[in-house]
Amino acid sequence: MNRYLRHSGLAAKLRNVAVFKAWRDAVGIQLAARARPVRFEDGELEVQVKSAAHLQELVNFTGEQYRTNANLRLGSERIRRVVFRLER
């Protein structure tokens, strides 16, 4: 089973589930609906944001705090950087 998960790429995706959940828990239900994690690779979490106002707030004020809170939930510094992108 483990071999199948590794070869199919599912193992990496399942590891990302924990990161995505930690992000959602860190930002809360309401913001999680507007700032959705879409990719995690090499310590970088990409988050799509629904509005320019939320993007501005996350980039300039609260994004680093949420990254720190998500890492606390994970128990390690797995998320080294968060990149916010406006949803198209």
PyMOL Python script that loads the backbone (N, CA, C, O; Angstrom):
from pymol import cmd

cmd.read_pdbstr("""\
ATOM      1  N   MET A   1       0.817  -1.192   0.000  1.00  0.00           N
ATOM      2  CA  MET A   1       0.000   0.000   0.000  1.00  0.00           C
ATOM      3  C   MET A   1       0.866   1.262   0.000  1.00  0.00           C
ATOM      4  O   MET A   1       0.619   2.185  -0.777  1.00  0.00           O
ATOM      5  N   ASN A   2       1.886   1.304   0.877  1.00  0.00           N
ATOM      6  CA  ASN A   2       2.769   2.474   0.928  1.00  0.00           C
ATOM      7  C   ASN A   2       3.483   2.693  -0.396  1.00  0.00           C
ATOM      8  O   ASN A   2       3.653   3.830  -0.835  1.00  0.00           O
ATOM      9  N   ARG A   3       3.896   1.612  -1.026  1.00  0.00           N
ATOM     10  CA  ARG A   3       4.584   1.716  -2.319  1.00  0.00           C
ATOM     11  C   ARG A   3       3.642   2.325  -3.357  1.00  0.00           C
ATOM     12  O   ARG A   3       4.043   3.199  -4.126  1.00  0.00           O
ATOM     13  N   TYR A   4       2.400   1.865  -3.377  1.00  0.00           N
ATOM     14  CA  TYR A   4       1.421   2.414  -4.316  1.00  0.00           C
ATOM     15  C   TYR A   4       1.222   3.913  -4.077  1.00  0.00           C
ATOM     16  O   TYR A   4       1.201   4.697  -5.026  1.00  0.00           O
ATOM     17  N   LEU A   5       1.077   4.306  -2.817  1.00  0.00           N
ATOM     18  CA  LEU A   5       0.873   5.713  -2.497  1.00  0.00           C
ATOM     19  C   LEU A   5       2.048   6.563  -2.979  1.00  0.00           C
ATOM     20  O   LEU A   5       1.847   7.644  -3.534  1.00  0.00           O
ATOM     21  N   ARG A   6       3.260   6.083  -2.771  1.00  0.00           N
ATOM     22  CA  ARG A   6       4.445   6.823  -3.210  1.00  0.00           C
ATOM     23  C   ARG A   6       4.490   6.945  -4.725  1.00  0.00           C
ATOM     24  O   ARG A   6       4.702   8.035  -5.257  1.00  0.00           O
ATOM     25  N   HIS A   7       4.294   5.847  -5.413  1.00  0.00           N
ATOM     26  CA  HIS A   7       4.409   5.838  -6.874  1.00  0.00           C
ATOM     27  C   HIS A   7       3.271   6.586  -7.554  1.00  0.00           C
ATOM     28  O   HIS A   7       3.462   7.137  -8.638  1.00  0.00           O
ATOM     29  N   SER A   8       2.121   6.615  -6.956  1.00  0.00           N
ATOM     30  CA  SER A   8       0.984   7.297  -7.563  1.00  0.00           C
ATOM     31  C   SER A   8       0.994   8.799  -7.297  1.00  0.00           C
ATOM     32  O   SER A   8       0.254   9.547  -7.936  1.00  0.00           O
ATOM     33  N   GLY A   9       1.836   9.247  -6.347  1.00  0.00           N
ATOM     34  CA  GLY A   9       1.854  10.665  -5.986  1.00  0.00           C
ATOM     35  C   GLY A   9       0.860  11.010  -4.893  1.00  0.00           C
ATOM     36  O   GLY A   9       0.810  12.149  -4.427  1.00  0.00           O
ATOM     37  N   LEU A  10       0.069  10.025  -4.482  1.00  0.00           N
ATOM     38  CA  LEU A  10      -0.946  10.288  -3.454  1.00  0.00           C
ATOM     39  C   LEU A  10      -0.327  10.542  -2.084  1.00  0.00           C
ATOM     40  O   LEU A  10      -0.905  11.270  -1.277  1.00  0.00           O
ATOM     41  N   ALA A  11       0.825   9.962  -1.808  1.00  0.00           N
ATOM     42  CA  ALA A  11       1.464  10.154  -0.499  1.00  0.00           C
ATOM     43  C   ALA A  11       1.768  11.631  -0.269  1.00  0.00           C
ATOM     44  O   ALA A  11       1.514  12.159   0.814  1.00  0.00           O
ATOM     45  N   ALA A  12       2.312  12.298  -1.290  1.00  0.00           N
ATOM     46  CA  ALA A  12       2.627  13.725  -1.172  1.00  0.00           C
ATOM     47  C   ALA A  12       1.352  14.543  -0.987  1.00  0.00           C
ATOM     48  O   ALA A  12       1.325  15.483  -0.192  1.00  0.00           O
ATOM     49  N   LYS A  13       0.312  14.194  -1.709  1.00  0.00           N
ATOM     50  CA  LYS A  13      -0.952  14.922  -1.586  1.00  0.00           C
ATOM     51  C   LYS A  13      -1.554  14.748  -0.199  1.00  0.00           C
ATOM     52  O   LYS A  13      -2.109  15.693   0.362  1.00  0.00           O
ATOM     53  N   LEU A  14      -1.448  13.548   0.351  1.00  0.00           N
ATOM     54  CA  LEU A  14      -1.984  13.304   1.686  1.00  0.00           C
ATOM     55  C   LEU A  14      -1.205  14.086   2.741  1.00  0.00           C
ATOM     56  O   LEU A  14      -1.792  14.561   3.714  1.00  0.00           O
ATOM     57  N   ARG A  15       0.109  14.226   2.562  1.00  0.00           N
ATOM     58  CA  ARG A  15       0.905  15.042   3.489  1.00  0.00           C
ATOM     59  C   ARG A  15       0.458  16.499   3.427  1.00  0.00           C
ATOM     60  O   ARG A  15       0.465  17.192   4.445  1.00  0.00           O
ATOM     61  N   ASN A  16       0.072  16.967   2.246  1.00  0.00           N
ATOM     62  CA  ASN A  16      -0.371  18.346   2.093  1.00  0.00           C
ATOM     63  C   ASN A  16      -1.705  18.597   2.783  1.00  0.00           C
ATOM     64  O   ASN A  16      -1.996  19.730   3.168  1.00  0.00           O
ATOM     65  N   VAL A  17      -2.509  17.571   2.942  1.00  0.00           N
ATOM     66  CA  VAL A  17      -3.808  17.721   3.605  1.00  0.00           C
ATOM     67  C   VAL A  17      -3.617  18.283   5.009  1.00  0.00           C
ATOM     68  O   VAL A  17      -4.386  19.141   5.440  1.00  0.00           O
ATOM     69  N   ALA A  18      -2.610  17.814   5.719  1.00  0.00           N
ATOM     70  CA  ALA A  18      -2.353  18.303   7.073  1.00  0.00           C
ATOM     71  C   ALA A  18      -1.993  19.782   7.051  1.00  0.00           C
ATOM     72  O   ALA A  18      -2.417  20.534   7.928  1.00  0.00           O
ATOM     73  N   VAL A  19      -1.218  20.204   6.062  1.00  0.00           N
ATOM     74  CA  VAL A  19      -0.835  21.614   5.942  1.00  0.00           C
ATOM     75  C   VAL A  19      -2.072  22.461   5.627  1.00  0.00           C
ATOM     76  O   VAL A  19      -2.279  23.513   6.232  1.00  0.00           O
ATOM     77  N   PHE A  20      -2.883  22.003   4.687  1.00  0.00           N
ATOM     78  CA  PHE A  20      -4.091  22.744   4.318  1.00  0.00           C
ATOM     79  C   PHE A  20      -5.049  22.854   5.504  1.00  0.00           C
ATOM     80  O   PHE A  20      -5.647  23.907   5.725  1.00  0.00           O
ATOM     81  N   LYS A  21      -5.193  21.782   6.258  1.00  0.00           N
ATOM     82  CA  LYS A  21      -6.066  21.805   7.433  1.00  0.00           C
ATOM     83  C   LYS A  21      -5.519  22.754   8.492  1.00  0.00           C
ATOM     84  O   LYS A  21      -6.280  23.504   9.103  1.00  0.00           O
ATOM     85  N   ALA A  22      -4.213  22.729   8.716  1.00  0.00           N
ATOM     86  CA  ALA A  22      -3.602  23.628   9.702  1.00  0.00           C
ATOM     87  C   ALA A  22      -3.830  25.081   9.300  1.00  0.00           C
ATOM     88  O   ALA A  22      -4.093  25.923  10.159  1.00  0.00           O
ATOM     89  N   TRP A  23      -3.732  25.388   8.007  1.00  0.00           N
ATOM     90  CA  TRP A  23      -3.986  26.742   7.525  1.00  0.00           C
ATOM     91  C   TRP A  23      -5.442  27.132   7.811  1.00  0.00           C
ATOM     92  O   TRP A  23      -5.705  28.201   8.361  1.00  0.00           O
ATOM     93  N   ARG A  24      -6.376  26.266   7.437  1.00  0.00           N
ATOM     94  CA  ARG A  24      -7.797  26.571   7.661  1.00  0.00           C
ATOM     95  C   ARG A  24      -8.092  26.773   9.137  1.00  0.00           C
ATOM     96  O   ARG A  24      -8.839  27.682   9.499  1.00  0.00           O
ATOM     97  N   ASP A  25      -7.520  25.946   9.989  1.00  0.00           N
ATOM     98  CA  ASP A  25      -7.729  26.087  11.427  1.00  0.00           C
ATOM     99  C   ASP A  25      -7.116  27.394  11.949  1.00  0.00           C
ATOM    100  O   ASP A  25      -7.679  28.035  12.836  1.00  0.00           O
ATOM    101  N   ALA A  26      -5.974  27.780  11.401  1.00  0.00           N
ATOM    102  CA  ALA A  26      -5.284  28.992  11.853  1.00  0.00           C
ATOM    103  C   ALA A  26      -6.043  30.256  11.476  1.00  0.00           C
ATOM    104  O   ALA A  26      -6.080  31.209  12.255  1.00  0.00           O
ATOM    105  N   VAL A  27      -6.652  30.277  10.288  1.00  0.00           N
ATOM    106  CA  VAL A  27      -7.325  31.501   9.838  1.00  0.00           C
ATOM    107  C   VAL A  27      -8.786  31.562  10.255  1.00  0.00           C
ATOM    108  O   VAL A  27      -9.375  32.643  10.266  1.00  0.00           O
ATOM    109  N   GLY A  28      -9.376  30.436  10.593  1.00  0.00           N
ATOM    110  CA  GLY A  28     -10.784  30.415  10.985  1.00  0.00           C
ATOM    111  C   GLY A  28     -11.696  30.169   9.793  1.00  0.00           C
ATOM    112  O   GLY A  28     -11.296  30.333   8.640  1.00  0.00           O
ATOM    113  N   ILE A  29     -12.903  29.782  10.085  1.00  0.00           N
ATOM    114  CA  ILE A  29     -13.862  29.358   9.057  1.00  0.00           C
ATOM    115  C   ILE A  29     -14.171  30.461   8.055  1.00  0.00           C
ATOM    116  O   ILE A  29     -14.164  30.221   6.848  1.00  0.00           O
ATOM    117  N   GLN A  30     -14.442  31.666   8.542  1.00  0.00           N
ATOM    118  CA  GLN A  30     -14.852  32.741   7.633  1.00  0.00           C
ATOM    119  C   GLN A  30     -13.746  33.139   6.666  1.00  0.00           C
ATOM    120  O   GLN A  30     -13.982  33.257   5.464  1.00  0.00           O
ATOM    121  N   LEU A  31     -12.540  33.347   7.186  1.00  0.00           N
ATOM    122  CA  LEU A  31     -11.443  33.732   6.296  1.00  0.00           C
ATOM    123  C   LEU A  31     -11.010  32.566   5.418  1.00  0.00           C
ATOM    124  O   LEU A  31     -10.593  32.773   4.278  1.00  0.00           O
ATOM    125  N   ALA A  32     -11.103  31.349   5.929  1.00  0.00           N
ATOM    126  CA  ALA A  32     -10.723  30.174   5.134  1.00  0.00           C
ATOM    127  C   ALA A  32     -11.564  30.080   3.860  1.00  0.00           C
ATOM    128  O   ALA A  32     -11.091  29.564   2.848  1.00  0.00           O
ATOM    129  N   ALA A  33     -12.784  30.565   3.898  1.00  0.00           N
ATOM    130  CA  ALA A  33     -13.639  30.553   2.711  1.00  0.00           C
ATOM    131  C   ALA A  33     -13.157  31.572   1.676  1.00  0.00           C
ATOM    132  O   ALA A  33     -13.498  31.464   0.498  1.00  0.00           O
ATOM    133  N   ARG A  34     -12.371  32.553   2.104  1.00  0.00           N
ATOM    134  CA  ARG A  34     -11.888  33.609   1.207  1.00  0.00           C
ATOM    135  C   ARG A  34     -10.394  33.512   0.897  1.00  0.00           C
ATOM    136  O   ARG A  34      -9.895  34.181  -0.008  1.00  0.00           O
ATOM    137  N   ALA A  35      -9.686  32.675   1.656  1.00  0.00           N
ATOM    138  CA  ALA A  35      -8.240  32.513   1.480  1.00  0.00           C
ATOM    139  C   ALA A  35      -7.933  31.019   1.526  1.00  0.00           C
ATOM    140  O   ALA A  35      -7.644  30.456   2.581  1.00  0.00           O
ATOM    141  N   ARG A  36      -8.006  30.397   0.353  1.00  0.00           N
ATOM    142  CA  ARG A  36      -7.974  28.931   0.239  1.00  0.00           C
ATOM    143  C   ARG A  36      -6.598  28.438  -0.201  1.00  0.00           C
ATOM    144  O   ARG A  36      -6.083  28.883  -1.226  1.00  0.00           O
ATOM    145  N   PRO A  37      -5.989  27.512   0.572  1.00  0.00           N
ATOM    146  CA  PRO A  37      -4.706  26.947   0.150  1.00  0.00           C
ATOM    147  C   PRO A  37      -4.897  26.066  -1.087  1.00  0.00           C
ATOM    148  O   PRO A  37      -5.824  25.258  -1.147  1.00  0.00           O
ATOM    149  N   VAL A  38      -4.018  26.229  -2.062  1.00  0.00           N
ATOM    150  CA  VAL A  38      -4.158  25.464  -3.300  1.00  0.00           C
ATOM    151  C   VAL A  38      -2.928  24.630  -3.636  1.00  0.00           C
ATOM    152  O   VAL A  38      -3.017  23.689  -4.424  1.00  0.00           O
ATOM    153  N   ARG A  39      -1.776  24.968  -3.046  1.00  0.00           N
ATOM    154  CA  ARG A  39      -0.561  24.221  -3.375  1.00  0.00           C
ATOM    155  C   ARG A  39       0.416  24.347  -2.217  1.00  0.00           C
ATOM    156  O   ARG A  39       0.520  25.400  -1.588  1.00  0.00           O
ATOM    157  N   PHE A  40       1.132  23.260  -1.944  1.00  0.00           N
ATOM    158  CA  PHE A  40       2.205  23.288  -0.955  1.00  0.00           C
ATOM    159  C   PHE A  40       3.373  22.488  -1.504  1.00  0.00           C
ATOM    160  O   PHE A  40       3.249  21.297  -1.791  1.00  0.00           O
ATOM    161  N   GLU A  41       4.518  23.163  -1.647  1.00  0.00           N
ATOM    162  CA  GLU A  41       5.695  22.502  -2.211  1.00  0.00           C
ATOM    163  C   GLU A  41       6.954  23.160  -1.675  1.00  0.00           C
ATOM    164  O   GLU A  41       7.067  24.385  -1.677  1.00  0.00           O
ATOM    165  N   ASP A  42       7.890  22.361  -1.223  1.00  0.00           N
ATOM    166  CA  ASP A  42       9.179  22.841  -0.713  1.00  0.00           C
ATOM    167  C   ASP A  42       9.030  23.941   0.333  1.00  0.00           C
ATOM    168  O   ASP A  42       9.776  24.921   0.324  1.00  0.00           O
ATOM    169  N   GLY A  43       8.066  23.776   1.233  1.00  0.00           N
ATOM    170  CA  GLY A  43       7.882  24.732   2.324  1.00  0.00           C
ATOM    171  C   GLY A  43       7.092  25.971   1.959  1.00  0.00           C
ATOM    172  O   GLY A  43       6.874  26.833   2.810  1.00  0.00           O
ATOM    173  N   GLU A  44       6.657  26.079   0.711  1.00  0.00           N
ATOM    174  CA  GLU A  44       5.909  27.252   0.262  1.00  0.00           C
ATOM    175  C   GLU A  44       4.432  26.891   0.078  1.00  0.00           C
ATOM    176  O   GLU A  44       4.085  25.980  -0.672  1.00  0.00           O
ATOM    177  N   LEU A  45       3.587  27.624   0.778  1.00  0.00           N
ATOM    178  CA  LEU A  45       2.142  27.432   0.686  1.00  0.00           C
ATOM    179  C   LEU A  45       1.566  28.522  -0.193  1.00  0.00           C
ATOM    180  O   LEU A  45       1.765  29.707   0.072  1.00  0.00           O
ATOM    181  N   GLU A  46       0.854  28.130  -1.235  1.00  0.00           N
ATOM    182  CA  GLU A  46       0.183  29.097  -2.103  1.00  0.00           C
ATOM    183  C   GLU A  46      -1.285  29.162  -1.699  1.00  0.00           C
ATOM    184  O   GLU A  46      -1.967  28.142  -1.594  1.00  0.00           O
ATOM    185  N   VAL A  47      -1.752  30.390  -1.474  1.00  0.00           N
ATOM    186  CA  VAL A  47      -3.123  30.625  -1.022  1.00  0.00           C
ATOM    187  C   VAL A  47      -3.812  31.545  -2.018  1.00  0.00           C
ATOM    188  O   VAL A  47      -3.318  32.635  -2.308  1.00  0.00           O
ATOM    189  N   GLN A  48      -4.960  31.105  -2.544  1.00  0.00           N
ATOM    190  CA  GLN A  48      -5.768  31.943  -3.430  1.00  0.00           C
ATOM    191  C   GLN A  48      -6.739  32.745  -2.587  1.00  0.00           C
ATOM    192  O   GLN A  48      -7.430  32.213  -1.718  1.00  0.00           O
ATOM    193  N   VAL A  49      -6.775  34.038  -2.866  1.00  0.00           N
ATOM    194  CA  VAL A  49      -7.599  34.969  -2.095  1.00  0.00           C
ATOM    195  C   VAL A  49      -8.668  35.536  -3.007  1.00  0.00           C
ATOM    196  O   VAL A  49      -8.393  35.896  -4.151  1.00  0.00           O
ATOM    197  N   LYS A  50      -9.901  35.618  -2.494  1.00  0.00           N
ATOM    198  CA  LYS A  50     -11.042  36.016  -3.324  1.00  0.00           C
ATOM    199  C   LYS A  50     -11.142  37.511  -3.600  1.00  0.00           C
ATOM    200  O   LYS A  50     -11.713  37.901  -4.619  1.00  0.00           O
ATOM    201  N   SER A  51     -10.606  38.363  -2.723  1.00  0.00           N
ATOM    202  CA  SER A  51     -10.772  39.799  -2.953  1.00  0.00           C
ATOM    203  C   SER A  51      -9.449  40.537  -2.764  1.00  0.00           C
ATOM    204  O   SER A  51      -8.564  40.089  -2.035  1.00  0.00           O
ATOM    205  N   ALA A  52      -9.341  41.672  -3.438  1.00  0.00           N
ATOM    206  CA  ALA A  52      -8.134  42.491  -3.323  1.00  0.00           C
ATOM    207  C   ALA A  52      -7.955  43.010  -1.898  1.00  0.00           C
ATOM    208  O   ALA A  52      -6.827  43.147  -1.424  1.00  0.00           O
ATOM    209  N   ALA A  53      -9.050  43.295  -1.220  1.00  0.00           N
ATOM    210  CA  ALA A  53      -8.973  43.795   0.156  1.00  0.00           C
ATOM    211  C   ALA A  53      -8.372  42.730   1.083  1.00  0.00           C
ATOM    212  O   ALA A  53      -7.505  43.039   1.900  1.00  0.00           O
ATOM    213  N   HIS A  54      -8.828  41.488   0.957  1.00  0.00           N
ATOM    214  CA  HIS A  54      -8.265  40.414   1.774  1.00  0.00           C
ATOM    215  C   HIS A  54      -6.803  40.149   1.401  1.00  0.00           C
ATOM    216  O   HIS A  54      -5.969  39.892   2.268  1.00  0.00           O
ATOM    217  N   LEU A  55      -6.513  40.213   0.127  1.00  0.00           N
ATOM    218  CA  LEU A  55      -5.133  40.024  -0.325  1.00  0.00           C
ATOM    219  C   LEU A  55      -4.224  41.055   0.328  1.00  0.00           C
ATOM    220  O   LEU A  55      -3.164  40.708   0.849  1.00  0.00           O
ATOM    221  N   GLN A  56      -4.629  42.309   0.304  1.00  0.00           N
ATOM    222  CA  GLN A  56      -3.841  43.394   0.888  1.00  0.00           C
ATOM    223  C   GLN A  56      -3.633  43.174   2.384  1.00  0.00           C
ATOM    224  O   GLN A  56      -2.525  43.346   2.893  1.00  0.00           O
ATOM    225  N   GLU A  57      -4.688  42.798   3.078  1.00  0.00           N
ATOM    226  CA  GLU A  57      -4.592  42.560   4.520  1.00  0.00           C
ATOM    227  C   GLU A  57      -3.630  41.413   4.826  1.00  0.00           C
ATOM    228  O   GLU A  57      -2.785  41.531   5.714  1.00  0.00           O
ATOM    229  N   LEU A  58      -3.755  40.312   4.101  1.00  0.00           N
ATOM    230  CA  LEU A  58      -2.913  39.144   4.348  1.00  0.00           C
ATOM    231  C   LEU A  58      -1.449  39.419   4.023  1.00  0.00           C
ATOM    232  O   LEU A  58      -0.562  39.014   4.775  1.00  0.00           O
ATOM    233  N   VAL A  59      -1.190  40.095   2.925  1.00  0.00           N
ATOM    234  CA  VAL A  59       0.185  40.371   2.523  1.00  0.00           C
ATOM    235  C   VAL A  59       0.851  41.344   3.496  1.00  0.00           C
ATOM    236  O   VAL A  59       2.004  41.150   3.880  1.00  0.00           O
ATOM    237  N   ASN A  60       0.131  42.378   3.889  1.00  0.00           N
ATOM    238  CA  ASN A  60       0.753  43.449   4.664  1.00  0.00           C
ATOM    239  C   ASN A  60       0.625  43.330   6.180  1.00  0.00           C
ATOM    240  O   ASN A  60       1.426  43.918   6.906  1.00  0.00           O
ATOM    241  N   PHE A  61      -0.356  42.587   6.672  1.00  0.00           N
ATOM    242  CA  PHE A  61      -0.601  42.624   8.109  1.00  0.00           C
ATOM    243  C   PHE A  61      -0.652  41.260   8.786  1.00  0.00           C
ATOM    244  O   PHE A  61       0.124  41.010   9.709  1.00  0.00           O
ATOM    245  N   THR A  62      -1.536  40.379   8.358  1.00  0.00           N
ATOM    246  CA  THR A  62      -1.840  39.191   9.155  1.00  0.00           C
ATOM    247  C   THR A  62      -1.281  37.876   8.613  1.00  0.00           C
ATOM    248  O   THR A  62      -1.313  36.867   9.317  1.00  0.00           O
ATOM    249  N   GLY A  63      -0.778  37.861   7.398  1.00  0.00           N
ATOM    250  CA  GLY A  63      -0.323  36.619   6.781  1.00  0.00           C
ATOM    251  C   GLY A  63       0.738  35.888   7.572  1.00  0.00           C
ATOM    252  O   GLY A  63       0.668  34.669   7.726  1.00  0.00           O
ATOM    253  N   GLU A  64       1.722  36.616   8.078  1.00  0.00           N
ATOM    254  CA  GLU A  64       2.805  35.988   8.832  1.00  0.00           C
ATOM    255  C   GLU A  64       2.293  35.398  10.142  1.00  0.00           C
ATOM    256  O   GLU A  64       2.744  34.335  10.568  1.00  0.00           O
ATOM    257  N   GLN A  65       1.370  36.076  10.766  1.00  0.00           N
ATOM    258  CA  GLN A  65       0.768  35.562  12.007  1.00  0.00           C
ATOM    259  C   GLN A  65       0.029  34.250  11.736  1.00  0.00           C
ATOM    260  O   GLN A  65       0.128  33.306  12.520  1.00  0.00           O
ATOM    261  N   TYR A  66      -0.699  34.194  10.643  1.00  0.00           N
ATOM    262  CA  TYR A  66      -1.420  32.962  10.299  1.00  0.00           C
ATOM    263  C   TYR A  66      -0.449  31.832   9.965  1.00  0.00           C
ATOM    264  O   TYR A  66      -0.699  30.677  10.309  1.00  0.00           O
ATOM    265  N   ARG A  67       0.661  32.162   9.295  1.00  0.00           N
ATOM    266  CA  ARG A  67       1.674  31.146   8.981  1.00  0.00           C
ATOM    267  C   ARG A  67       2.230  30.557  10.286  1.00  0.00           C
ATOM    268  O   ARG A  67       2.366  29.341  10.420  1.00  0.00           O
ATOM    269  N   THR A  68       2.543  31.426  11.228  1.00  0.00           N
ATOM    270  CA  THR A  68       3.067  30.988  12.521  1.00  0.00           C
ATOM    271  C   THR A  68       2.050  30.107  13.246  1.00  0.00           C
ATOM    272  O   THR A  68       2.410  29.066  13.795  1.00  0.00           O
ATOM    273  N   ASN A  69       0.794  30.519  13.251  1.00  0.00           N
ATOM    274  CA  ASN A  69      -0.255  29.727  13.914  1.00  0.00           C
ATOM    275  C   ASN A  69      -0.456  28.371  13.246  1.00  0.00           C
ATOM    276  O   ASN A  69      -0.674  27.372  13.931  1.00  0.00           O
ATOM    277  N   ALA A  70      -0.385  28.328  11.926  1.00  0.00           N
ATOM    278  CA  ALA A  70      -0.523  27.053  11.219  1.00  0.00           C
ATOM    279  C   ALA A  70       0.632  26.121  11.575  1.00  0.00           C
ATOM    280  O   ALA A  70       0.423  24.928  11.792  1.00  0.00           O
ATOM    281  N   ASN A  71       1.843  26.657  11.635  1.00  0.00           N
ATOM    282  CA  ASN A  71       2.996  25.837  12.008  1.00  0.00           C
ATOM    283  C   ASN A  71       2.887  25.319  13.436  1.00  0.00           C
ATOM    284  O   ASN A  71       3.306  24.197  13.720  1.00  0.00           O
ATOM    285  N   LEU A  72       2.332  26.118  14.332  1.00  0.00           N
ATOM    286  CA  LEU A  72       2.111  25.648  15.696  1.00  0.00           C
ATOM    287  C   LEU A  72       1.181  24.434  15.698  1.00  0.00           C
ATOM    288  O   LEU A  72       1.402  23.477  16.440  1.00  0.00           O
ATOM    289  N   ARG A  73       0.157  24.481  14.878  1.00  0.00           N
ATOM    290  CA  ARG A  73      -0.778  23.364  14.767  1.00  0.00           C
ATOM    291  C   ARG A  73      -0.104  22.121  14.177  1.00  0.00           C
ATOM    292  O   ARG A  73      -0.438  20.992  14.536  1.00  0.00           O
ATOM    293  N   LEU A  74       0.844  22.344  13.273  1.00  0.00           N
ATOM    294  CA  LEU A  74       1.568  21.234  12.648  1.00  0.00           C
ATOM    295  C   LEU A  74       2.655  20.670  13.571  1.00  0.00           C
ATOM    296  O   LEU A  74       3.083  19.527  13.411  1.00  0.00           O
ATOM    297  N   GLY A  75       3.090  21.473  14.526  1.00  0.00           N
ATOM    298  CA  GLY A  75       4.138  21.034  15.436  1.00  0.00           C
ATOM    299  C   GLY A  75       5.542  21.195  14.890  1.00  0.00           C
ATOM    300  O   GLY A  75       6.495  20.682  15.475  1.00  0.00           O
ATOM    301  N   SER A  76       5.685  21.907  13.765  1.00  0.00           N
ATOM    302  CA  SER A  76       7.010  22.158  13.177  1.00  0.00           C
ATOM    303  C   SER A  76       6.897  23.310  12.181  1.00  0.00           C
ATOM    304  O   SER A  76       5.799  23.760  11.852  1.00  0.00           O
ATOM    305  N   GLU A  77       8.040  23.772  11.714  1.00  0.00           N
ATOM    306  CA  GLU A  77       8.091  24.873  10.745  1.00  0.00           C
ATOM    307  C   GLU A  77       7.983  24.348   9.316  1.00  0.00           C
ATOM    308  O   GLU A  77       8.857  24.610   8.489  1.00  0.00           O
ATOM    309  N   ARG A  78       6.938  23.624   9.030  1.00  0.00           N
ATOM    310  CA  ARG A  78       6.770  23.070   7.672  1.00  0.00           C
ATOM    311  C   ARG A  78       6.488  24.166   6.658  1.00  0.00           C
ATOM    312  O   ARG A  78       6.969  24.107   5.527  1.00  0.00           O
ATOM    313  N   ILE A  79       5.714  25.161   7.055  1.00  0.00           N
ATOM    314  CA  ILE A  79       5.382  26.255   6.140  1.00  0.00           C
ATOM    315  C   ILE A  79       6.420  27.359   6.361  1.00  0.00           C
ATOM    316  O   ILE A  79       6.388  28.060   7.373  1.00  0.00           O
ATOM    317  N   ARG A  80       7.329  27.501   5.412  1.00  0.00           N
ATOM    318  CA  ARG A  80       8.377  28.517   5.541  1.00  0.00           C
ATOM    319  C   ARG A  80       7.966  29.838   4.903  1.00  0.00           C
ATOM    320  O   ARG A  80       8.473  30.900   5.265  1.00  0.00           O
ATOM    321  N   ARG A  81       7.050  29.760   3.955  1.00  0.00           N
ATOM    322  CA  ARG A  81       6.644  30.972   3.230  1.00  0.00           C
ATOM    323  C   ARG A  81       5.216  30.775   2.732  1.00  0.00           C
ATOM    324  O   ARG A  81       4.827  29.678   2.331  1.00  0.00           O
ATOM    325  N   VAL A  82       4.444  31.861   2.766  1.00  0.00           N
ATOM    326  CA  VAL A  82       3.093  31.833   2.205  1.00  0.00           C
ATOM    327  C   VAL A  82       3.044  32.859   1.077  1.00  0.00           C
ATOM    328  O   VAL A  82       3.422  34.018   1.253  1.00  0.00           O
ATOM    329  N   VAL A  83       2.575  32.413  -0.072  1.00  0.00           N
ATOM    330  CA  VAL A  83       2.403  33.284  -1.222  1.00  0.00           C
ATOM    331  C   VAL A  83       0.910  33.448  -1.458  1.00  0.00           C
ATOM    332  O   VAL A  83       0.185  32.466  -1.614  1.00  0.00           O
ATOM    333  N   PHE A  84       0.460  34.691  -1.482  1.00  0.00           N
ATOM    334  CA  PHE A  84      -0.959  34.979  -1.680  1.00  0.00           C
ATOM    335  C   PHE A  84      -1.164  35.440  -3.118  1.00  0.00           C
ATOM    336  O   PHE A  84      -0.424  36.279  -3.632  1.00  0.00           O
ATOM    337  N   ARG A  85      -2.183  34.875  -3.751  1.00  0.00           N
ATOM    338  CA  ARG A  85      -2.523  35.235  -5.138  1.00  0.00           C
ATOM    339  C   ARG A  85      -4.016  35.544  -5.206  1.00  0.00           C
ATOM    340  O   ARG A  85      -4.841  34.860  -4.601  1.00  0.00           O
ATOM    341  N   LEU A  86      -4.331  36.572  -5.944  1.00  0.00           N
ATOM    342  CA  LEU A  86      -5.732  36.933  -6.147  1.00  0.00           C
ATOM    343  C   LEU A  86      -6.375  35.905  -7.070  1.00  0.00           C
ATOM    344  O   LEU A  86      -5.853  35.609  -8.145  1.00  0.00           O
ATOM    345  N   GLU A  87      -7.503  35.368  -6.643  1.00  0.00           N
ATOM    346  CA  GLU A  87      -8.219  34.384  -7.452  1.00  0.00           C
ATOM    347  C   GLU A  87      -8.724  35.040  -8.723  1.00  0.00           C
ATOM    348  O   GLU A  87      -9.199  36.175  -8.696  1.00  0.00           O
ATOM    349  N   ARG A  88      -8.624  34.330  -9.834  1.00  0.00           N
ATOM    350  CA  ARG A  88      -9.084  34.891 -11.115  1.00  0.00           C
ATOM    351  C   ARG A  88     -10.398  34.295 -11.518  1.00  0.00           C
ATOM    352  O   ARG A  88     -10.939  34.645 -12.566  1.00  0.00           O
TER     353      ARG A  88
END
""", "prot")
cmd.dss("prot")
cmd.show_as("cartoon", "prot")
cmd.util.cbc("prot")
cmd.orient("prot")
